[in-house]
Amino acid sequence: KPVEDKQALLDFIRNISHSQPLNWNKDSSVCQSWTGVRCSADESRVISLRLPRMGLQGPIPPNTLGRLTAIKLLNLRMNNLSGPFPPDFSNLRNLTALFLQMNNLASPLPDDWLVWQNLTVLDLSYNHFNGSIPSSMSILTHLRYLNLADNSLSGEIPDLMLPQLQQLNLANNSLTGRVPPSLKNFPISAFIGNNLTFDSNAAPPASPLEPPAAQPEKESKKLSGSALLGVVIAACLAVFILSAVLMICCYPRRTSSDLEEPTAGAVEKMKKQKEVSSKKKGGIGGGATEKRHDHEEKQLVFFQGCSYAFDLEDLLTASAEVLGKGTYGTAYKAALADTTTVVVVKRLKEVGVGKKEFEQQMEMIGRIRHENVVPLRAYYCSKDEKLLVYDLYTQGSLSSLLHDGDRDQDETRRAPLDWEARLRIAIGAARGLTYIHKLNGGKLIHGNVRASNVFFNPAGSGCISDAALAQVMNPIPPPMMRVAGYRAPEVTDSRKPTQASDVYSFGVVLLELLTGKSPTHATRRDEVVHLVRWVNSVVREEWTAEVFDVELLRYPNIEEEMVTLLQIGMACASRVPEKRPKMSEVVRMMEDIRRTGPIDLPASREIRSEHSSSTATPVAADIGASPSALHAQIASNAAATVAMQSSSQVDQLTAAQDQPQLPSTTTTATQ
Ligand SMILES: Nc1ncnc2c1ncn2[C@@H]1O[C@H](COP(=O)(O)OP(=O)(O)OP(=O)(O)O)[C@@H](O)[C@H]1O
């Protein structure tokens, strides 16, 4: 039998053109040495064939692969295959996974799916398959992943009863009619780019992977008249509340005599304060910190280089909109009455240190100046209230760029973040974090690295916000930390992060950016999935390609870059702190991804000079050699050791991997 399978493979490769070299020599052992081929344990049959991106061109020669009747996994994705869905694939009755995506195959889909009833994964996306989706696909009761997106499929979607199906994508076809009841719980992104209607009685499809806490935001996207009224009232309330909060907290507390004071008196008092503060304005740059107003006057403390010319009273009259509630308080977008100034004001709750210590920390944070770190522009501190002022980053955070699109219920879905943008934002944030780690004699810690604190700076690079706040806040209860999904396993007190725990959190951000999934998310069955565990399990089971955000599959020739970044992310998110790389090393590895590529990723001078003297192992550059080596390295978690495996080790690892199995996507939230 192996001889027969070998001959079938030789017949296949002789009859199809391929641009990548293959070591398929008729005199060598098919099971021992042929690239992309895996045999059963007794070496009697070929059970897996992986030839992605081999430059295979033209129709699959008939009577070749169709003879591999024991094959379980067939991966021919990202080639240039054309012609119809090969009819003799109907002999491949043991197939559990079939990847033909990103080719030019064109024909109706097969009618009879009974022969493939063992399939768990089927990806035919980005081809030209036409005709309707056969209702016989309902026979695929083991199917967990079905991707038919970006083809030319038409007609109505049959009511597919696929009890195991976890991920579905039918986007960008020409499908019409209603989304059938059996599929209505899949996210709207699974159906976009068609001409479909949703059952008006049913709830609009929600993302099954959306954490439950995000649901209310989702609902706010499509507004009925009454909901709109509610939002208007809520917005007015937000403005009122912010003003009231600032009024109450930022101005001196009334004494009993104050209570008798008429409102006009209070206004007069405010005016006097403003006059005093105006006199003190002017002359920025006198020292590291320019205090326009002293603390007794309850005024804002601005930092050097800040061109804002407003004071607390101006903030009081600003119209405000709640941006969101974070771990440490609420962030408002405040538009000042001058109509040109818009800032973000964070109102901190749960500050756990005294005024003096808080002010010292703010002074230190205010001195951080780097293009990849969001600058703290000003702060306000009284006994009862602590406010921080930042520039507004209008594109939104990395978190909202990655996840908010999923929540849109209407057609105007936010354009997905493309690969170049993901690389830029990631490397920028990494540089910012590296810079932070070099401050205070190399001891400064960020403490709250998460995608909602990563933004695009005006130059289009990433930057990181909220540095060094964790240390002055009250501790966050451990269950809350774990649910958030960014906290390193060894951190039990949120006030005591380390640089290694920052690296872990940054690794989670990288995995989030690569997978498009939140750090913790719920399945349709309300099970909580922890992203780091999920990625590890998928990679361990040799399903690396399946971790990536489907949005990224549309970009050609980025597979190796994605895998390299995945490796870096996994190394950062190592369970053992000592195995995590330093941030400066992370930056260097990330820069190596595109050292010769088209993307413009200029390093900041400071960081570049540090790296030029680095003698550490050039992991990411070495890795560019071979995707299979990459995969094996990831599978062994050798990335964490930041060292390249020798090719013989890689072969052993590859051989050790067993037949395909879908990873369990379910873990608990606890680490
Ligand atoms: N400078 C900014 N420009 C634009 N959006 C911002 C800015 N700062 C914060 N945001 C957004 O406001 C929301 C609330 O931010 P906040 O920092 O209070 O909480 P968080 O980032 O969600 O969590 P954490 O408190 O742990 O940092 C988030 O969506 C965040 O991305």
The ligand as a Tripos MOL2 file, in Angstrom:
@<TRIPOS>MOLECULE
LIG
   31    33     1     0     0
SMALL
NO_CHARGES

@<TRIPOS>ATOM
      1 N1         -6.6230   58.8440   24.8940 N.pl3     1 LIG1
      2 C1         -7.6490   58.1150   24.4550 C.ar      1 LIG1
      3 N2         -8.1660   58.3260   23.2330 N.ar      1 LIG1
      4 C2         -9.2160   57.5900   22.7780 C.ar      1 LIG1
      5 N3         -9.8130   56.6190   23.5150 N.ar      1 LIG1
      6 C3         -9.3470   56.3840   24.7450 C.ar      1 LIG1
      7 C4         -8.2450   57.1020   25.2770 C.ar      1 LIG1
      8 N4         -7.9850   56.6230   26.5090 N.ar      1 LIG1
      9 C5         -8.8820   55.6580   26.7430 C.ar      1 LIG1
     10 N5         -9.6960   55.5060   25.6820 N.ar      1 LIG1
     11 C6        -10.7830   54.5470   25.5680 C.3       1 LIG1
     12 O1        -11.7210   54.7780   26.5960 O.3       1 LIG1
     13 C7        -12.2140   53.5460   27.0980 C.3       1 LIG1
     14 C8        -12.0030   53.5110   28.6110 C.3       1 LIG1
     15 O2        -10.6120   53.6160   28.8400 O.3       1 LIG1
     16 P1         -9.9390   53.2610   30.2140 P.3       1 LIG1
     17 O3         -8.4660   53.4290   30.0940 O.co2     1 LIG1
     18 O4        -10.6450   53.9950   31.2850 O.co2     1 LIG1
     19 O5        -10.2900   51.7440   30.4050 O.3       1 LIG1
     20 P2         -9.7420   50.4810   29.6710 P.3       1 LIG1
     21 O6         -8.5810   50.8150   28.8050 O.co2     1 LIG1
     22 O7        -10.8970   49.8190   29.0120 O.co2     1 LIG1
     23 O8         -9.2630   49.5890   30.8740 O.3       1 LIG1
     24 P3         -8.1120   49.9720   31.9060 P.3       1 LIG1
     25 O9         -8.7010   50.8900   32.9060 O.co2     1 LIG1
     26 O10        -7.7210   48.6770   32.4940 O.co2     1 LIG1
     27 O11        -7.0010   50.6170   31.1370 O.co2     1 LIG1
     28 C9        -11.4660   52.4490   26.3760 C.3       1 LIG1
     29 O12       -12.2510   52.0090   25.3090 O.3       1 LIG1
     30 C10       -10.2540   53.1470   25.8420 C.3       1 LIG1
     31 O13        -9.7370   52.5230   24.6770 O.3       1 LIG1
@<TRIPOS>BOND
     1     1     2 1
     2     2     3 ar
     3     2     7 ar
     4     3     4 ar
     5     4     5 ar
     6     5     6 ar
     7     6     7 ar
     8     6    10 ar
     9     7     8 ar
    10     8     9 ar
    11     9    10 ar
    12    10    11 1
    13    11    12 1
    14    11    30 1
    15    12    13 1
    16    13    14 1
    17    13    28 1
    18    14    15 1
    19    15    16 1
    20    16    17 2
    21    16    18 1
    22    16    19 1
    23    19    20 1
    24    20    21 2
    25    20    22 1
    26    20    23 1
    27    23    24 1
    28    24    25 2
    29    24    26 1
    30    24    27 1
    31    28    29 1
    32    28    30 1
    33    30    31 1
@<TRIPOS>SUBSTRUCTURE
     1 LIG1         1 GROUP 0 **** ****
